[in-house]
Amino acid sequence: MPQPRKLHDEFFKRAKAEGYAARSAYKLIEINDKRRLIRAGDRVLDLGCAPGSWLQVVEKLIGPSGIAVGVDLQEVTVDFGDNIFTCVGDAFTTEPAELKGDSGKPFDVLLSDMAPSTSGHGDDFLSARLCDRVLDLAPHVLRPGGNLCMKILEGEPTPQVIARAKKMFVEAGTSKPKASRDVSRELFIVGLGLRADIAAAAVASTKSPAIAPAKSLPDSPPETPPAKPSKPSKPSKAARSPREKTSKASKTPKASKGSKGSKGSKGSKAIKARGAEA
Ligand SMILES: C[S@@+](CC[C@H](N)C(=O)[O-])C[C@H]1O[C@@H](n2cnc3c(N)ncnc32)[C@H](O)[C@@H]1O
């Protein structure tokens, strides 16, 4: 018989004590300790980043010379340094060019902890659909040799998603970190080293990955070695100054430097501003 969920479990308490926005932080820490996905100086894209604990982990790992962009349907209200950008946006309708920003530089690491609103029926298919979107985006946003870590809720379509990841990455497999609740069906698909031919085909193609019909998925409770990453160029001072976004708020993610309580309205800046500095 399944045990009732212990709300205040070890990882929940640790997250509170250590200042992480959610216990999910420890999942990424464990996966990264084992697989060395993220390195100092990396450019990291985090899809489904709210409330922000993965970004908090990423911020420590990449250091001040790295850059991270987080996208979520929800606003992130955690305080970050100047090199961490959060945007309200839907991964299904956000274009790779918007994610990469003005510099057009690809990311070294693509993370997705995106989760559908679970109902108990077809959650595995909704989760696989999110993962398929991540894999559609990967060749357009990741550099050759770049790494991936994405969450999937185990079920019927899972083997197909894993098989797809295996074709795209030099090395791919799954990970179930200790911080994942035993009762949870979540697994993490880890891909190391985006294959050069997959990345090249995306560059050669003028088409962006097909945009799936807009569908809002509400929040769920937070509960071969790859090639060495290239360092992003240093942000210029001028580029660091925020630029306000002017158009298309619904389809285009709105980047902000989140601050507790402000809900990101103050200091909002376009994702383009972040791209310019990279
Ligand atoms: C488990 S939470 C992520 C927790 C986060 N990694 C952290 O450590 O704080 C899952 C997130 O996926 C987001 N999400 C679900 N569908 C999405 C979509 N289509 N586009 C962007 N974010 C999405 C939800 O809004 C939710 O915040």
The ligand as an SDF file (V2000), in Angstrom:
LIG
                    3D

 27 29  0  0  0  0  0  0  0  0999 V2000
    8.1000   21.0070  -10.9220 C   0  0  0  0  0  0  0  0  0  0  0  0
    7.9400   22.6620  -11.4410 S   0  0  0  0  0  0  0  0  0  0  0  0
    9.6160   23.1300  -11.7610 C   0  0  0  0  0  0  0  0  0  0  0  0
   10.4280   23.3240  -10.5240 C   0  0  0  0  0  0  0  0  0  0  0  0
   11.7490   24.0250  -10.8140 C   0  0  0  0  0  0  0  0  0  0  0  0
   12.6570   23.1760  -11.5690 N   0  0  0  0  0  0  0  0  0  0  0  0
   12.4540   24.4200   -9.5470 C   0  0  0  0  0  0  0  0  0  0  0  0
   13.4260   23.7790   -9.1920 O   0  0  0  0  0  0  0  0  0  0  0  0
   12.0390   25.3860   -8.9020 O   0  0  0  0  0  0  0  0  0  0  0  0
    7.3100   22.4850  -13.0640 C   0  0  0  0  0  0  0  0  0  0  0  0
    7.1240   23.7800  -13.7990 C   0  0  0  0  0  0  0  0  0  0  0  0
    6.8640   23.5250  -15.1750 O   0  0  0  0  0  0  0  0  0  0  0  0
    6.1600   24.6490  -15.6480 C   0  0  0  0  0  0  0  0  0  0  0  0
    5.5830   24.3670  -16.9650 N   0  0  0  0  0  0  0  0  0  0  0  0
    4.6700   23.4370  -17.2850 C   0  0  0  0  0  0  0  0  0  0  0  0
    4.3590   23.5250  -18.5960 N   0  0  0  0  0  0  0  0  0  0  0  0
    5.1120   24.5280  -19.1140 C   0  0  0  0  0  0  0  0  0  0  0  0
    5.2440   25.1150  -20.4000 C   0  0  0  0  0  0  0  0  0  0  0  0
    4.5090   24.6700  -21.4390 N   0  0  0  0  0  0  0  0  0  0  0  0
    6.1020   26.1420  -20.5780 N   0  0  0  0  0  0  0  0  0  0  0  0
    6.8290   26.6140  -19.5290 C   0  0  0  0  0  0  0  0  0  0  0  0
    6.7470   26.0910  -18.2780 N   0  0  0  0  0  0  0  0  0  0  0  0
    5.9000   25.0680  -18.0660 C   0  0  0  0  0  0  0  0  0  0  0  0
    5.1220   24.8870  -14.5670 C   0  0  0  0  0  0  0  0  0  0  0  0
    4.6090   26.1830  -14.6320 O   0  0  0  0  0  0  0  0  0  0  0  0
    5.9490   24.6230  -13.3090 C   0  0  0  0  0  0  0  0  0  0  0  0
    6.4140   25.8050  -12.7160 O   0  0  0  0  0  0  0  0  0  0  0  0
  1  2  1  0
  2  3  1  0
  2 10  1  0
  3  4  1  0
  4  5  1  0
  5  6  1  0
  5  7  1  0
  7  8  2  0
  7  9  1  0
 10 11  1  0
 11 12  1  0
 11 26  1  0
 12 13  1  0
 13 14  1  0
 13 24  1  0
 14 15  1  0
 14 23  1  0
 15 16  2  0
 16 17  1  0
 17 18  1  0
 17 23  2  0
 18 19  1  0
 18 20  2  0
 20 21  1  0
 21 22  2  0
 22 23  1  0
 24 25  1  0
 24 26  1  0
 26 27  1  0
M  CHG  2   2   1   9  -1
M  END
$$$$
